[in-house]
Amino acid sequence: MTASDAGTAPWTGRLTGGSGISVLVATAIVVADMIGVGVFTSLGFQVKDIPSGFSILALWTVGGIVALCGVFSYSELGAMFPRSSGEYNFLGRAYHPAFGFLAGWVSATVGFAAPVALAAMAFGEYAKSVMPEVPPIPLAIGVVWLVSIVQLAGVRHSSTFQLISTILKVVLIVAFLVAGFVVGTPQPISFAPHAGDFAHIVSAPFAIGLVFVMYSFSGWNAATYIIGEMNTPQQSLPRALLAGTLIVLVLYVALNAVFLYATPISALAGQLDVASVAGSAIFGGLGGRIVGAMICVGLISSISAMMWIGPRVMMTMGEDIPALHVFSKRSVRGAPAYAILFQLVVANLLLFTRSFEAVLDFIQFSLLFCSFFTVAGVIKLRITDPDLPRPYRAWGYPFTPLIFLIVTASMMYYLLTERPVQSLSGMLVMLSGLLIYAVFRRRPVAAATSHNRE
């Protein structure tokens, strides 16, 4: 099924009954999903080989620009095909339903559950700086259950919780930034360009650093998983993706600037927890506890965003595949209860077995692979289906999708060469979805399924 002959698919199905998700809440989901622990742990390894303030900020700026290139392409596809589930929807429409199912299979099973488990475990570890007597596993499990209960309460409660927790996250980060520049002791570092910066920017460490910067920017596409529940998605989705990514870009550059401004490079180099090192330099002995509390609050909103958008993939797959139909059912308050419970169970299993890090290792290549072909789908559809309605057209086409494709291809090459076993294992897991698809392949259920209520 190509985009031109897929007219019978229920891709326009949207949540009805009550108001949809606003641009503000969708933006909060993007911000919350993007800002995890990556920005608080990457700098120590970057400054070892790139001891230049300007080059470091350029590195994070380039990462944000590449993410924006992805935003423009995903916005075009989302406005064309406003149905929840992200790559499952886009790849199925641009290429073939089987390709979409491969992406959906990964996302619905471990693609979101593993990052949820990792974020929850990080929450437990950082919480030790505030509550040292409580072991991290119970805290990790507790925060996942708490957020899941909120999600089960319905879209209205989820929206309120997501908005408040994300605003609190951003406020705390801004407060940290202000304190760092006002209270922190200035270091002898310059953010203005110098003669040697060009050599840093074209060096191998800069390219490798960009790979990890892009991981910190992952999540810029979060709102595409809930398009079907948004008000006026053709207009709201591009605004939410663009606003959320720009906010995170500014915060990421500012955070790295304050780390470098207030902390000696020698103290940062090689350190994993650069936020705590910087916090101690700014606030003294209380620095670690302050930073730990800030990151914990931020991780709650991240877990909430992933527990919201992840089940929407399984929900949409349930609308299309009769064997998975139970996951398409929504409660009277609009929550895909069975899909949420499924992701909760998988996340808890990963936490109990401590296997989430291994899972993350072998799904990274698959997720990049799906993003690559999703953006390539924009170019493909421009060629094969130029007359399809496009309420939003990718800004800077064809240069912006090409930039994204080149960087993503470089990241996939890096993973194949540095982690070949994990990368190929991830591909095998994704390809196993073909067998599942062949077994469960049926005609799509009626579009009315998308409005099903328990």
Secondary structure, DSSP 8 states (H G I E B T S, - for coil): --TTS-TTS-TT----SS--B-HHHHHHHHHHHH-SSGGGTSHHHHHHH---HHHHHHHHHHHHHHHHHHHHHHHHHHHHS--SSTHHHHHHHHT-HHHHHHHHHHIIIIITHHHHHHHHHHHHHHHTTT-TTS-HHHHHHHHHHHHHHHHHT-HHHHHHHHHHHHHHHHHHHHHHHHHHHHHS---S---S--TTHHHHHTSHHHHHHHHHHHHHHTTTTGGGGGGGGBSSHHHHHHHHHHHHHHHHHHHHHHHHHHHHHHS-HHHHTT-S-HHHHHHHHHHGGGHHHHHHHHHHHHHHHHHHHHHHHHHHHHHHHHHH-GGGGGGG-B-TTS--HHHHHHHHHHHHHHHHHT-HHHHHHHHHHHHHHHHHHHHHHHHHHHHH-TTS--SS--TTTTHHHHHHHHHHHHHHHHHHHHSHHHHHHHHHHHHHHHHHHHHH------GGGGG-B-
